């Protein structure tokens, strides 16, 4: 495998991770499998958060551009050191919204909670003899319906923005 092939495989793994098809632990483990050794014997890896190339100088990971010539396939020769086991330090990456199953769970619950709560409050207070209580129930119903419409619009816009 050469550096270009590793980059292609990294992009595939990153897409799977971003869509929730694999966990962060699986992503990192599979990324470690993509370590590649250059002609000088240095081990290279792509940073999982930055997408930048790093090589190990024997003590630490250093961000750099990989060599242009394709590297030979990794070989285990007695004089060659094993790849380092510590991943490179990562720059702070922006927090992305949840994806996949977690997104459906979190957005679904948040979109349903306010409208359902408002409808329940309306149903409880609609038969109350106090006009003030009935008015409170109607206000809760209006707010809950407005929230439901707003949530539908946000969901639609979010879906369009994803594609």
ABEGO torsion letter per residue (X at the ends): XBAAAAAAAAAAAAAAAAAGABBAAAAAAAAAAABBBBAAGBBBBBBAAAGBBBBBAGABBBBBBBBABBBBBBBBBAABBBBBABBBBBBBBBBBBBBEAAAAAAAAAAAAAAAAAAAAAAAAAAABABAAAAAAAAAAAAAAAAAAAAAAAAAAAAAAAAX
